Amino acid sequence: MNATLREIWRFPIKSHGRESLASASLTVGQCLPYDREWAVAHEASEADGRTWVPCANFSRGSKAPALAAITSHLDETTGQITLSHPDRADLTFDPDREGDKLIAWSKGLVPESRAQSARVIRGRQHGFSDSDFPSITLCNRASHSAIEEKLGQPISIHRWRGNLWFDGLSPWEEFDWMDRDLRIGAAILRVRERTDRCMATHNNPDTGLRDVNTLSVLDRFGHRDFSVRAEVIKAGAITVGDKLELI
C-alpha cells in the first residue's frame, strides 16, 4: 500500500461549516480536535451536551440542504468561529456564549416544515460524530472517483463531510480495513465500521441545493456506504503528506 494523507477537514459545528487543516494532534478516545465539538439542537430535541445523542436531535444537512454551503473557521485562541454562506454576511461569534447569534443568522436555512434550530450545545465528553463512539472518518479518493465515473460528472468531496482524505489506494480498498490498525504519522487508528450515508450527500456544498442523487449511485455498487469510521488508539500528530500504513 502506498497511500498518502492529502487533506484534513474538520467541522467545528455539526452540519454548519467545514474547515481545512494542515495538521492535527490526535488524542485517544476523541474525535479530530474540535470536530463536531458543537451542534445545533432543534426545538424538538432535549439534547444538552452531557452525553452523545444521535444526529436526529440536531439541525443537519439531510433535512436542511442549505446548511451544506456553510464554511467555517475556528480561532482556537479566542474560541470564536466565523461562518460564511453565499446567501448572507459572515458571522463571527463565541459558540459557548453567543449561540443565539447563530440561531438568528441561520434562520431561513432550515425549511419551515422542519423542526427549527433552537440552541447551540457543546459535547462534554467528545464531539457529536454520527457514530456512538468518537470517530474519525477516513476517505478514499479512488472510491470518490469511482462514484464520479458512474455518475458521469465530477462532484465535490465535501458532499461526504469526511475528515481524512487519502490517495494511492484502489477503489473501496478501505472496506477491507475492518478491525485493522492504521498508522498515520505518529498516531494509530483502529477501523471500526463503514460509514452509512443519507440524503445529506445529495447537497451541493457550494450552493446548498440538492442536485445529485448520490444514494442511487451508491446503490449501483451494492451498498450505501462511503468512507470508514475509525477510533484513535494511540495519540500523535498527523500532517498532510503523511503515509498510511497497515500494521
C-alpha positions in Angstrom: 0.0 0.0 0.0 1.3 3.4 -1.0 -1.4 5.7 0.4 -0.8 9.3 1.4 -2.8 11.7 3.6 -3.8 14.6 1.2 -6.4 16.6 3.1 -7.6 17.1 6.7 -11.1 18.5 7.3 -12.9 19.3 10.5 -16.5 20.5 11.1 -16.5 22.6 14.4 -20.3 22.9 14.5 -22.0 19.8 13.2 -23.6 20.4 9.8 -22.6 24.1 10.0 -19.4 24.5 8.1 -16.1 22.8 7.2 -12.5 23.9 7.7 -9.2 22.6 6.2 -6.2 21.8 8.4 -2.6 21.2 7.5 -2.0 19.1 10.6 -3.7 17.9 13.8 -2.8 16.3 17.1 -5.0 13.2 17.8 -6.0 12.1 21.3 -7.1 8.6 22.3 -10.8 8.4 22.7 -11.5 11.6 21.0 -12.6 12.9 17.5 -10.3 15.1 15.4 -9.7 18.2 17.6 -12.8 20.4 17.6 -14.6 18.2 15.1 -18.3 18.4 15.7 -17.4 19.9 19.1 -20.7 21.8 18.9 -24.1 21.1 17.4 -27.3 22.9 16.9 -30.2 21.2 18.8 -33.6 21.8 17.3 -36.8 22.8 19.1 -38.0 19.2 19.4 -34.7 17.9 20.9 -33.8 17.6 24.6 -30.0 17.3 23.9 -27.9 19.3 26.3 -24.4 18.1 25.6 -23.9 15.9 28.6 -24.0 12.7 26.6 -23.7 11.7 23.0 -27.1 11.6 21.1 -28.0 10.6 17.5 -28.0 13.2 14.7 -31.8 13.2 14.7 -31.5 15.7 17.6 -29.8 18.4 15.5 -30.4 20.7 12.6 -28.5 18.9 9.8 -28.0 18.6 6.1 -30.3 15.7 5.5 -33.2 17.9 6.5 -31.9 21.3 5.6 -29.8 21.2 2.4 -28.9 24.9 2.5 -26.7 24.2 5.6 -24.2 22.4 3.3 -23.0 25.7 1.8 -21.6 26.9 5.1 -17.8 27.1 5.5 -16.2 27.9 8.9 -13.0 29.0 10.6 -12.3 28.4 14.3 -9.9 30.6 16.1 -8.6 28.2 18.8 -7.0 31.0 20.7 -10.2 33.1 21.2 -12.7 30.3 20.8 -14.6 32.3 18.2 -15.9 30.8 15.0 -16.5 32.6 11.7 -19.2 31.2 9.5 -19.7 32.0 5.8 -22.6 31.3 3.4 -23.2 32.6 -0.1 -26.6 34.0 0.9 -25.6 36.1 3.9 -22.9 38.1 5.5 -20.3 36.4 7.6 -20.9 35.7 11.3 -18.2 35.7 13.9 -19.3 34.6 17.4 -18.5 32.6 20.5 -20.5 29.3 20.3 -20.3 28.8 24.1 -21.8 32.2 24.9 -23.4 33.6 21.8 -25.3 30.7 20.3 -28.3 32.9 19.8 -26.4 34.8 17.1 -26.0 31.6 15.1 -29.7 30.8 15.6 -30.6 34.2 14.2 -28.0 34.1 11.4 -29.2 30.7 10.2 -32.9 31.5 10.2 -34.3 30.5 6.8 -31.6 27.9 6.1 -33.8 25.2 7.8 -37.1 24.7 5.9 -40.2 25.8 7.7 -41.6 22.3 7.5 -38.7 21.1 9.7 -38.0 21.5 13.4 -36.3 24.8 13.8 -32.9 25.5 15.3 -33.1 26.3 19.0 -29.8 26.3 20.7 -26.0 25.6 20.3 -24.7 22.9 22.6 -21.2 21.6 23.2 -20.3 18.0 23.7 -18.9 17.4 27.2 -17.4 14.0 26.5 -16.5 14.2 22.8 -17.7 15.5 19.5 -21.1 14.8 18.0 -19.9 12.3 15.4 -22.6 10.2 13.7 -21.3 7.1 15.5 -21.8 6.4 19.2 -18.1 6.4 19.7 -15.7 9.3 19.0 -14.9 8.6 15.4 -12.7 10.0 12.6 -13.8 9.3 9.0 -11.2 8.0 6.6 -12.0 8.7 2.9 -10.5 7.2 -0.2 -10.1 9.5 -3.3 -10.2 6.5 -5.6 -13.7 5.5 -4.3 -14.9 9.0 -4.8 -13.5 8.9 -8.4 -15.4 5.6 -9.0 -18.6 7.3 -8.0 -17.9 10.2 -10.3 -17.3 7.8 -13.1 -20.7 6.1 -12.6 -22.3 9.4 -12.3 -20.7 10.8 -15.4 -19.7 14.1 -13.9 -17.3 15.5 -11.2 -18.7 16.2 -7.7 -17.2 17.8 -4.7 -15.6 15.6 -2.0 -17.3 17.9 0.6 -20.6 16.0 0.0 -19.2 13.3 2.2 -18.1 15.6 5.1 -15.1 13.4 5.7 -12.1 14.1 8.0 -9.1 12.5 6.4 -8.6 12.0 2.6 -6.1 9.6 1.1 -4.9 8.9 -2.4 -2.8 6.0 -3.7 -5.5 3.4 -2.9 -7.7 1.2 -5.0 -11.5 1.9 -5.1 -13.2 0.6 -2.0 -10.0 -0.7 -0.6 -10.9 1.0 2.7 -13.7 -1.6 3.3 -11.0 -4.3 3.8 -9.7 -2.4 6.8 -12.4 -3.5 9.3 -10.8 -4.1 12.8 -7.4 -3.3 11.4 -4.9 -0.8 12.8 -3.5 2.0 10.7 -0.5 4.2 11.4 -0.8 7.8 10.2 2.1 10.0 11.2 2.7 9.4 14.9 -0.9 8.2 15.6 -2.6 4.8 15.3 -6.3 4.4 14.5 -8.4 1.3 14.5 -11.1 1.0 11.9 -14.5 0.1 13.4 -17.2 0.4 10.8 -18.2 1.6 7.3 -20.0 5.0 7.1 -23.6 4.6 6.1 -24.9 7.6 4.0 -28.0 9.6 3.8 -29.6 12.4 1.7 -27.2 14.9 3.1 -24.8 13.7 0.3 -27.3 15.0 -2.3 -26.5 18.5 -1.3 -24.2 20.7 -3.4 -21.7 22.1 -0.9 -21.3 25.3 -3.0 -24.9 26.2 -3.5 -26.8 24.3 -0.7 -29.1 22.8 -3.3 -29.9 19.1 -3.8 -28.7 18.3 -7.3 -27.2 14.8 -7.4 -28.7 11.6 -6.2 -25.6 10.1 -4.7 -27.5 7.3 -2.9 -28.8 5.9 -6.2 -25.2 5.9 -7.5 -24.0 4.0 -4.4 -26.9 1.5 -4.9 -25.2 0.6 -8.2 -22.2 -0.6 -6.1 -24.5 -2.7 -3.9 -24.3 -0.6 -0.8 -24.9 2.9 0.6 -21.6 3.4 2.3 -18.8 5.8 1.8 -15.6 6.0 3.9 -14.9 4.2 7.2 -15.0 5.3 10.8 -12.0 4.8 13.0 -11.1 5.4 16.6 -7.7 6.7 17.9 -5.9 4.1 19.9 -2.5 5.8 20.0 -2.2 9.6 20.3 0.1 11.5 18.0 0.4 14.2 15.4 -0.7 13.8 11.8 0.2 16.1 8.9 -0.8 16.3 5.3 1.7 14.3 3.3 2.0 11.5 5.9 1.9 7.9 4.7 -0.8 5.5 5.6 0.5 2.1 6.9 -1.5 -1.0 7.8 0.0 -2.6 11.0 
